[in-house]
Amino acid sequence: MKIAGVAVVTACLALSGCASYPGDGSDLKPATSTTGDESNERMRARVHTELAANYFGIGNVGVALEEVQEALRADRNYGPAYNVAGLIYAQLKEDRRAEESFQRALAINPGDSDARHNYGEFLCQRKQEREAIRQFILAVRNPLYATPERSYVNAGVCARRVGDTAGATEFFQLALKVRPNQPQALYQMADLSYARGDYGEAKNYLGRLTQVAASNAETLWLGVRVERRLGDRNSEASYALQLRNRFPESREARALLTGQYE
């Protein structure tokens, strides 16, 4: 995605463990936009912010923090630096500084949908789901936001956390309307369909998911249970074999071994 400055994408949210798929927004991708009249101070801030995002993306949080601090020394009003700072402080569990950083980023640029998304994710992880959903909704209202599907997905996860199944379903469907092959939305819709007893629909969503993303323990375990409900023993056995062979130490494999299907 490209905005003025650096856009940072963080890991997807989850209910009981995050099913992470290629292209679901779980990789961190800084993007830059430069202009011919950029001041030397702004240029230094941008470069150090990009470095901070890159170091954060590979897990070197200490150096990332040094770089973002250098960015802010160069330009105290560079919004993307505060966005990255918020992510770093959140990772370090310094919640007060994280929240202050996100709010500062949004005070500088209220239309920064990436900062709103990251702030919303931070809030949802801290059990402030309602305010998190509000931030995600504000993010997608920006017509220039390049990846609204990821905010719809996270809004849906937050809604599920507070028991709003109808709202969650609507958010996931909106994500799929924007991007029909969004892996996390497909998984969530399969899981919701299973939960309400629509096993045929759950199977359809899982089929779409397997066409766009590699299976993990969560999706294989859901496949086992869906096929078991549908009475397709061959497909159930196929999912079970993959789960045992590929993820033998997973909690899903342990549940399979003990017959704890629900």
C-alpha positions in Angstrom: 0.0 0.0 0.0 1.2 3.5 -0.6 0.5 6.6 1.5 2.5 9.7 2.3 5.2 8.2 4.4 5.5 4.7 5.7 2.6 2.2 5.8 3.0 -0.6 8.3 1.0 -3.8 8.3 0.9 -5.9 11.4 -0.1 -9.4 12.3 -3.7 -10.4 12.0 -5.9 -10.7 15.1 -7.3 -14.0 16.3 -9.8 -15.5 18.6 -7.9 -18.5 20.0 -4.8 -18.4 17.8 -4.2 -16.6 14.6 -4.5 -18.5 11.4 -2.0 -16.6 9.3 -2.1 -16.9 5.6 0.0 -15.5 2.7 -1.4 -12.1 1.8 -3.6 -11.6 4.8 -1.7 -8.6 6.1 0.6 -10.5 8.5 3.8 -9.4 6.8 5.2 -6.0 7.5 5.6 -3.9 4.3 6.8 -0.3 4.5 6.0 1.8 1.5 7.4 5.1 0.7 6.2 8.2 -1.2 8.6 11.0 -1.9 8.1 14.5 -3.3 10.5 16.9 -4.9 10.0 19.6 -2.2 10.8 17.3 0.7 12.9 19.1 3.3 16.2 17.5 4.6 14.6 17.0 8.0 11.6 15.3 6.5 13.8 13.1 4.3 15.8 12.0 7.3 12.7 11.3 9.3 11.3 9.2 6.4 14.5 7.2 5.9 14.8 6.4 9.6 11.2 5.5 9.8 11.6 3.1 6.9 14.6 1.5 8.6 12.6 1.2 11.8 9.8 -0.5 10.0 12.2 -2.9 8.3 14.0 -3.8 11.6 10.7 -4.2 13.3 9.6 -6.5 10.5 12.5 -8.9 11.1 12.1 -8.8 14.9 15.0 -6.5 15.8 12.9 -4.3 18.1 15.8 -2.6 19.8 17.3 -1.2 16.7 13.8 -0.4 15.4 13.2 1.8 18.5 16.5 3.5 18.0 15.7 4.3 14.4 12.2 5.6 15.1 13.6 7.8 17.8 16.2 9.2 15.3 13.3 9.8 12.9 11.5 11.9 15.5 14.6 13.8 16.4 14.8 14.8 12.8 11.1 15.8 12.5 8.8 15.8 15.5 5.8 16.2 13.2 6.3 13.2 11.0 3.2 11.1 11.5 4.3 7.8 10.1 7.2 7.7 12.6 4.6 7.8 15.4 2.7 5.0 13.8 5.8 2.8 13.8 6.6 3.9 17.3 3.1 2.8 18.4 3.8 -0.7 17.0 7.1 -0.9 18.7 5.9 0.2 22.1 2.9 -2.2 21.8 5.4 -5.0 21.1 7.3 -4.0 24.2 4.1 -3.9 26.2 4.6 -0.2 26.9 0.9 0.5 26.4 0.8 4.1 27.5 3.5 5.1 25.1 2.0 3.0 22.3 -1.4 4.6 22.7 0.1 8.1 22.8 2.1 7.4 19.7 -0.9 6.2 17.7 -3.0 9.1 18.8 -0.2 11.5 17.9 0.0 9.9 14.4 -3.7 10.4 14.0 -3.6 14.0 15.3 -1.1 14.8 12.6 -3.0 13.0 9.9 -6.5 11.9 10.7 -6.8 10.3 7.3 -3.9 7.9 7.9 -5.9 4.6 7.6 -2.8 2.5 8.3 -2.3 4.2 11.7 -6.1 3.8 12.4 -5.9 0.1 11.6 -2.8 -0.4 13.8 -4.4 1.6 16.6 -7.6 -0.5 16.2 -5.6 -3.7 16.4 -3.8 -2.5 19.5 -7.1 -1.7 21.2 -8.7 -5.0 20.3 -5.7 -6.9 21.7 -6.2 -4.9 24.9 -9.9 -5.9 25.1 -11.2 -2.5 24.0 -13.2 -4.1 21.2 -15.9 -1.5 20.6 -13.4 1.4 20.2 -11.2 -0.9 18.1 -14.1 -1.5 15.7 -14.8 2.2 15.5 -11.2 2.8 14.4 -11.4 0.1 11.8 -14.6 1.6 10.4 -12.9 5.0 10.3 -10.0 3.5 8.4 -12.2 2.0 5.7 -14.1 5.2 5.2 -11.0 6.7 3.5 -11.5 6.1 -0.2 -7.8 6.1 -0.8 -7.1 3.3 1.7 -5.5 0.5 -0.3 -6.3 -2.5 1.8 -9.7 -2.0 3.5 -10.2 -5.8 3.6 -7.7 -6.2 6.4 -9.6 -3.7 8.6 -12.9 -5.4 7.8 -11.3 -8.8 8.9 -10.0 -7.4 12.2 -13.3 -5.7 12.9 -15.0 -9.0 12.4 -12.6 -10.7 14.8 -13.2 -8.0 17.4 -17.0 -8.4 16.9 -16.7 -12.2 17.5 -14.8 -11.5 20.7 -17.8 -9.7 22.2 -20.3 -12.2 20.9 -21.6 -10.1 18.0 -21.8 -13.0 15.4 -24.1 -11.1 13.0 -21.8 -8.1 13.0 -18.7 -10.3 12.6 -20.3 -12.1 9.6 -21.1 -8.7 8.0 -17.5 -7.5 8.4 -16.1 -10.8 6.9 -18.5 -10.6 4.0 -17.4 -7.0 3.3 -13.8 -8.1 3.3 -14.6 -10.8 0.8 -16.5 -8.3 -1.3 -13.3 -6.2 -1.6 -11.0 -9.2 -2.0 -12.8 -12.5 -2.7 -9.8 -14.6 -1.9 -8.9 -13.0 1.5 -7.7 -16.0 3.4 -8.6 -15.0 7.0 -12.1 -13.9 6.0 -12.6 -17.3 4.2 -11.5 -19.1 7.3 -13.6 -17.1 9.6 -16.7 -17.6 7.4 -16.1 -21.3 7.3 -15.8 -21.4 11.1 -18.9 -19.3 11.6 -20.8 -21.5 9.2 -19.7 -24.6 11.1 -20.7 -23.0 14.4 -24.3 -22.4 13.2 -24.6 -25.9 11.8 -24.4 -25.0 8.1 -21.8 -27.6 7.2 -22.2 -27.4 3.5 -21.5 -23.7 3.5 -18.5 -24.3 5.8 -17.2 -26.9 3.3 -17.5 -24.4 0.4 -15.6 -21.7 2.3 -12.9 -24.2 3.2 -12.7 -25.3 -0.4 -12.1 -21.6 -1.5 -9.5 -21.2 1.2 -7.5 -24.2 0.2 -7.3 -22.8 -3.4 -5.5 -19.6 -2.2 -3.5 -20.5 0.9 -1.6 -23.5 2.3 -3.5 -25.4 5.0 -2.5 -25.1 8.7 -3.5 -27.0 11.8 -6.6 -24.9 12.3 -8.0 -25.3 8.8 -7.2 -29.0 8.7 -9.0 -29.5 12.1 -12.0 -27.6 10.9 -12.0 -29.7 7.7 -12.0 -32.9 9.9 -15.0 -31.7 11.8 -16.9 -30.4 8.8 -16.5 -33.7 6.9 -17.4 -35.7 10.0 -20.7 -33.7 10.3 -21.3 -34.3 6.6 -20.6 -38.0 6.9 -17.8 -38.0 4.3 -15.5 -40.5 6.0 -12.9 -40.4 3.2 -12.5 -36.7 3.3 -12.5 -36.7 7.1 -9.7 -39.3 7.0 -7.7 -37.3 4.5 -7.8 -34.1 6.6 -7.0 -36.1 9.7 -4.0 -37.8 8.1 -2.6 -34.4 7.0 -3.1 -33.0 10.5 -1.3 -35.8 12.2 1.6 -35.9 9.7 2.1 -32.2 9.3 1.3 -30.8 12.7 1.7 -33.7 15.2 2.5 -31.4 18.1 -0.4 -29.0 17.6 -3.3 -28.8 20.0 -5.6 -29.7 17.1 -3.7 -33.0 16.6 -4.0 -33.7 20.3 -7.7 -33.1 20.2 -8.0 -35.4 17.2 -6.1 -38.2 19.1 -8.4 -37.8 22.1 -11.6 -37.5 20.1 -12.5 -34.1 21.4 -14.2 -32.8 18.3 -16.1 -29.9 19.9 
